[in-house]
Structure formats: C-alpha cells, structure tokens
Amino acid sequence: MSTKHLLAEELHPIIEAMPNTDITADNLALFRQVGAENTVMGDADKAGVVREEISVSGADQDVRCFLYRPADQITDSPGYLHIHGGGYIMGSLEGSDISNLQLCAKLGIVILSVDYRLAPEHPIPAPLDDCYAGLAWLHQNAESLGVDPVRIGVGGESAGGGLAAALAIRARDTGDYAICHQHLTYPMLDNLTGTDAQPGDPLVGEFVWTRARNRFGWESYLGDAAAEAPQVPARVDDHAGLPSTWMFTAALDLFRDENIDYARKLLEAGVAVEFLMYPSACHGFQLLPGTSLTARFTEDHRAALGRGLGVAR
C-alpha cells in the first residue's frame, strides 16, 4: 500500500530525488559517491563565520572535524557538538556545512562537527568513540575557544541524532563532560525498528529511509557486538539525569514511534522534553529546498537550539 497520498504534495519531488533502492554492501560505495558529488559547501565569509578544519585526538586515531566560530564572537558563547546523519554508513561533514554555517551565524554559537568513522568498515565502538573525543576536545578547549563549559550541547539528524543520544548517555555515566542539552532530529535509536520482531506501523517508512535500509544500517553499525546502551539508546534502562531534550520527528518517518517512545521515557524520568512532529512529512524532508515545511523546520530547529543553549537573541 502506497502512502504517497499522505505525504505533503510539495514533498513529492523527494520520491524521485531519493529513490528507495536497497543499500547493500555491494552498492554502498556508489551511494557514498553520489552523496559526495551532490554535496555543496557554503560560503563561510559571506555568512560571517570562521570555518576551520581541525584534527582531534581520539581513542585510537585522530578525528577530522570542522570548527565554526562567529567572526564577531563574544566570550562565553554556547558550544554545540554536531553529528551528521547517514544511517551510520554514509554522510560527511561537508553535507551539513550550510546548516552549521547558518546556525553559527544566527545563534552566535561555536560548533564542532565530527567526521566520525563509518560502518561497516568501523562498527561500534569507533563512531561513538570519535564523537566522545569531539566532546572532550570542546570541553578541554572551552576557555581558549571562548565557550561557556556549562552551555555545551549535542545534536544531530537520524544516525547523528542516535549518536548524540548515545553520547549523552555515555557522558552522564562517565561524569567527565557535562552536556546541557540534546537536540535530536528524527534520531535513529532502536535496532529493532523495521525488523520482524518490531515491524511497526505500515504507514511509516516508505520514503527515503526504509525498513530494509534501516536493517542494513544497524547490522553494519553493530557488527558482532550486542545491541546495548549507550550505542543503542533504546536499550538504556535509566533515563534519569539525561540533559534537556528537543525531539523532532515526522508522521511518515520510520523512526516516528521509537522517537515518541524515547521522549515518553525521558519525560517519565523527569527530563525536560520539547517534542515536535510534523504531519505529512517523511524522513529527510528538510533536505528538499524551497518548501514551506523546510522553511518551517529550519526556524523551529534553530529557535529550539537557541533555547536549549540559553542564547539570549
């Protein structure tokens, strides 16, 4: 059964732009290549942002990152660790560049975007280790960066949102680096979603990120490891003490119900949660430029991040 009639008409071009061909070990390199060829970087100077490529010392290798700072930065700016999406198997720093330039410029925040290692070449714990290295670097260099260490948040989209949620769990449990806010855009949290054990609502997951793609992403990310927290946030037993949360999902997104469930558990644990869901939208819809839904999401996402980081503007 097609759910095209439930998708906002202005989003119909995404069906042609992102066909739902299964991703496999045989064609993954091609998917990555196409993604790289279609990636456009922003103009940092025009945005009033200083963008710098840096290397952060990780658990077992250096981690490539982009550092964004407002050209007119004031002291004690909030810091934001951004983690890109891509199902744990794709994506890049460059793909999130325009968004991070806009967030840096509009909110006056310092952003560190992490080029974590991708599965299946690098299954857990490598991706989360790389993100944790980025969080550690942001805290350790807060003074020289002009960053307020008590206003450092984390966030991302899809797999990036899943890694941000995992990072918040790990940071809480280790107690080494505080996170004041997690900003989760349709995060990829539960390895069981879309499997025979948890097939979910048939009205979700037809477009962009399908059940088959999700299974491949999780299988690649987990490798031979058990599906446990923090790497699989849905498996965490205790949600108390996690940071304030902005959770976004879409009514036709495969992750809709796992997002709702995670937000509910955070609320039950006393975590401050702002939850937002758009009807008639699917996974990745905001990547389609020029739509009213994309414009609405851009504003909602930015305003909520400002609130979460305590930006007074």
C-alpha positions, 0 to 999 in steps of 0.5 A: 500500500502506497502512502504517497497520498499522505505525504505533503504534495510539495514533498513529492519531488523527494520520491524521485530525488531519493529513490528507495533502492536497497543499500547493500554492501555491494552498492554502498560505495556508489551511494557514498559517491553520489552523496559526495558529488551532490554535496555543496559547501557554503560560503563561510565569509559571506555568512560571517563565520570562521570555518576551520578544519581541525584534527582531534585526538581520539581513542585510537586515531585522530578525528577530522572535524570542522570548527565554526566560530562567529567572526564577531564572537563574544566570550562565553558563547554556547558550544554545540557538538554536531553529528551528521546523519547517514544511517551510520554508513554514509554522510560527511561533514561537508553535507551539513556545512550550510546548516552549521554555517547558518546556525553559527551565524544566527545563534552566535554559537561555536560548533564542532562537527565530527567526521566520525568513522563509518560502518561497516568498515568501523562498527561500534565502538569507533563512531561513538568513540570519535564523537566522545573525543569531539566532546572532550576536545570542546570541553578541554578547549572551552576557555581558549575557544571562548565557550561557556563549559556549562552551555555545551550541547549535542545534536544531530539528524537520524544516525547523528541524532542516535549518536548524540543520544548515545553520547549523552548517555555515555557522558552522564555515566562517565561524569567527565563532560557535562552536556546541557542539552540534546537536540535530536532530529528524527534520531535513529535509536532502536535496532529493532525498528523495521525488523520482524520482531518490531515491524511497526506501523505500515504507514511509516517508512516508505520514503527515503529511509526504509525498513530494509535500509534501516536493517542494513544500517544497524547490522553494519553499525553493530557488527558482532557486538550486542545491541546495548546502551549507550550505542543503542539508546533504546536499550538504556534502562535509566533515563534519569539525569539525561540533559534537556531534550528537543525531539523532532520527528515526522508522521511518515518517518520510520523512526516516528514511534521509537522517537515518541517512545524515547521522549515518553521515557525521558519525560517519565524520568523527569527530563525536560522534553520539547517534542515536535512532529510534523504531519505529512512529512517523511524522513529527510524532508528538510533536505528538499529546498524551497518548501514551506515545511523546510522553511518551517523546520529550519526556524523551529530547529534553530529557535529550539537550539537557541533555547536549549543553549540559553542564547539570549537573541 
